[in-house]
Each structure stands twice: as structure tokens, then as C-alpha cells.
Amino acid sequence: MNDFVKYSLWFACLVLLQEFLFNNIQFIHFLSPYIYIYMILILPFNMHPASVLTVSFGLGLSVDIISAGILGAHAAACTAAAFCRNFIIKITIPRVEYESIYTATAMQIKLKLFVLYAFLLVFVHHFILFLLEILSLDNFIFTFVRIFVSSIISTVFIILIKLLFSKEIKRST
């Protein structure tokens, strides 16, 4: 299957799963997992940054359009996460590994490196999204705890999806 079809299917499936399944899962009445961010994580490492930004913006806009909420919040959060993606890759994954593999879906990187990469990208996304939702710095401590806990929950679901669809897992020692 060519890459365009594969990533288009991932895009559609993740947006639909987010809207019809994960938006209905809530922990403590205000924590929802956002798994559609997995799309940004699995884009090829060598993909042009402008293309990553475009796909990420479209991903966020798709979620904004089909869900109730602040129009543009998911698009802004996804675009910010995509903007930080190359920096996060460089600080979490050794250069030898990300230059020698095509994408994080290959599971050629160690699981603990992928978890760190995923958590940091999810955290950036959630930080922007939740601050745009409240449009205030009031109760910043509560908001920061919400960002942190939601990032953990989303990352756990993303890792479960990753493990479910991976063929080989290279465990770190």
C-alpha cells in the first residue's frame, strides 16, 4: 500500500475514533484522551516540515469541524505540536536512529524513546489546546494538572494503539 493511502486511512480512522469513541470517554468528568495526535507522531521523519504542518493543521481542523468546541483550537494545538515535532525528535531520539529509519511506526526505535517522544508532543498539544479552551490563566495550577494528567492518559492510549498495530517491539534494556 502506498504511503498516501496508508496515511489517509490513518487520518480518517483517527479522526473518526476520536469523535465517536474517545470524545465519549471521560475520566473525572473533565479528562478526555486525544488519540488523533498519533497521526502527527507517525508521519515520516524525513517529511518536509511544511507538509507536516499542513497535515497537522488539516487534522486539527477536521476534529474542530466534527466536534463541538472552540473552532480552531484543535487546529492551533496540532499546528503547534507539528512545529515542535522536529525539535522533540532531535532531543528524544538519537540522531543515528531517526536518520536511519523512515518513521516511528517501524518500531525500530526503543519503546521508552517512543514513549518520551509521544508524551512531549502530546504535552505541547494539550498545553495549547487547554489554554485556548479556557482563554485565561486563572486557576493555572488546576489547568496545568489537567494538562499533565490528560497528557499521560492520551499517551497511554497512543502507546496501546502503537503496540496493537506494531509487528515488532524493540525493548530497551
C-alpha positions in Angstrom: 0.0 0.0 0.0 1.5 3.4 -0.9 2.2 6.0 1.8 -0.6 8.4 0.7 -3.3 5.8 1.0 -1.9 4.4 4.3 -1.7 7.9 5.9 -5.0 8.9 4.5 -6.6 5.8 6.2 -4.8 6.6 9.5 -6.0 10.2 9.2 -9.7 9.2 8.7 -9.7 6.4 11.3 -8.1 8.5 14.0 -10.5 11.5 13.4 -13.5 9.1 13.5 -12.2 7.2 16.5 -11.7 10.5 18.3 -15.1 11.8 17.6 -17.2 8.7 18.1 -15.3 6.8 20.8 -12.6 8.8 22.6 -14.6 12.1 23.0 -17.2 10.0 24.9 -14.6 8.6 27.3 -14.1 10.9 30.3 -12.1 10.4 33.5 -13.1 12.5 36.5 -15.6 14.4 34.2 -13.0 16.6 32.5 -10.2 14.4 31.3 -10.6 13.1 27.8 -7.9 11.2 25.8 -6.9 12.7 22.5 -5.6 9.9 20.3 -5.8 11.6 17.0 -2.4 13.2 17.7 -1.0 9.8 16.9 -1.2 10.9 13.2 1.5 13.6 13.9 3.7 11.1 15.7 3.7 8.5 12.8 4.4 10.9 9.9 7.7 10.1 8.3 10.7 11.6 10.0 12.1 12.9 6.7 8.8 14.6 5.7 9.2 18.2 4.8 8.3 20.4 7.8 5.8 22.4 5.7 4.0 19.2 4.8 3.9 18.1 8.5 2.4 21.5 9.4 -0.2 21.2 6.6 -1.3 17.7 7.6 -1.4 18.6 11.2 -3.5 21.7 10.6 -5.9 19.7 8.5 -6.1 17.0 11.2 -6.9 19.6 13.9 -9.4 21.4 11.7 -11.1 18.1 10.9 -11.5 17.4 14.6 -12.7 21.0 15.2 -15.3 20.7 12.4 -16.9 17.5 13.5 -16.8 18.1 17.3 -18.4 20.8 19.4 -16.0 23.3 20.9 -13.9 26.3 20.0 -13.4 26.3 16.3 -9.7 26.4 15.6 -8.5 25.2 19.0 -7.5 21.7 17.8 -6.1 23.1 14.6 -3.9 25.5 16.5 -2.8 22.8 19.0 -1.9 20.4 16.2 0.0 23.0 14.3 1.9 24.0 17.4 2.7 20.3 18.1 3.8 19.9 14.5 6.0 23.0 14.7 7.8 21.5 17.8 8.0 17.9 16.3 11.5 18.1 14.7 12.9 19.6 17.9 11.3 16.9 20.0 12.5 14.2 17.7 16.1 15.6 18.0 16.0 15.7 21.8 14.4 12.3 22.3 15.6 10.0 19.6 19.4 9.6 18.9 20.4 11.0 15.6 21.6 7.7 14.3 18.2 6.2 14.9 16.0 8.9 13.4 18.2 9.3 10.3 18.3 5.6 9.6 14.6 4.8 10.0 11.7 6.2 8.0 9.0 6.6 10.6 8.3 5.9 14.3 5.7 3.2 13.2 8.6 0.9 12.2 9.1 0.3 15.9 12.8 0.3 15.2 13.3 2.8 18.0 13.2 1.7 21.5 9.8 1.8 23.2 11.0 4.1 26.0 12.2 6.6 23.4 8.9 6.5 21.6 7.0 7.0 24.9 9.1 10.1 25.7 8.7 11.4 22.1 4.9 10.8 22.3 4.5 12.3 25.8 6.4 15.5 24.9 4.4 16.0 21.6 1.1 15.3 23.4 2.0 17.7 26.2 2.7 20.5 23.7 -0.6 19.8 22.0 -2.6 19.7 25.3 -0.9 22.8 26.7 -2.0 24.9 23.7 -5.5 23.2 23.5 -6.4 23.6 27.1 -5.1 27.2 27.4 -7.2 28.1 24.3 -10.2 26.4 25.8 -10.1 28.4 29.0 -8.7 31.6 27.5 -7.4 32.6 30.9 -4.5 32.0 33.2 -6.9 31.9 36.2 -6.6 28.6 38.1 -3.3 27.9 36.3 -2.3 25.2 38.8 -5.6 23.3 38.1 -5.2 23.8 34.4 -1.6 22.6 34.5 -2.6 19.5 36.4 -5.3 18.9 33.9 -2.8 19.3 31.0 -0.3 16.9 32.7 -2.8 14.2 33.6 -4.6 14.4 30.2 -1.2 14.1 28.5 -0.4 10.9 30.5 -3.8 9.4 29.7 -3.6 10.3 26.0 0.0 9.0 25.8 -1.1 5.7 27.4 -3.9 5.2 24.8 -1.5 6.2 22.0 1.1 3.6 23.2 -1.7 1.0 23.3 -2.6 1.8 19.7 1.0 1.7 18.8 1.5 -1.7 20.4 -1.7 -3.0 18.9 -0.5 -2.2 15.3 3.2 -2.9 15.6 4.8 -6.1 14.3 8.0 -5.9 16.3 8.8 -4.2 19.5 12.4 -3.4 20.3 12.6 -3.3 24.1 15.0 -1.1 25.8 17.4 -2.5 28.3 
